[in-house]
Amino acid sequence: MPDETPDDRSDETRANFEYFSNEYAQALQAYTAIENQASTIVAFGGSDDLRTFVDQFIEMATRTKALAEEREESHFVEWFGELIRKAEALRTEIARR
């Protein structure tokens, strides 16, 4: 926006960084929990539930990645993309079990 002052842009930049940092931390924690529990969940016959968790994670991460793209937060786009790729690989692995 052309009428923004440098202070406005830095406030927006700071707010974006804080938002995406928090979202990424939560997404990373969620992915790690899913990954750590995957074998146990499958062993107890919960592979459908696990697939649902992974699908929900991918959906959430994809939405946040799209928002990061919209706000031109390239590092977060890359990091969420990496989590999405890992989750998709996990989903493929679950389907093979």
Secondary structure, DSSP 8 states (H G I E B T S, - for coil): -TT--HHHHHHHHHHHHHHHHHHHHHHHHHHHHHHHHHHHHHHTT-HHHHHHHHHHHHHHHHHHHHHHHHTT-HHHHHHHHHHHHHHHHHHHHHHH-
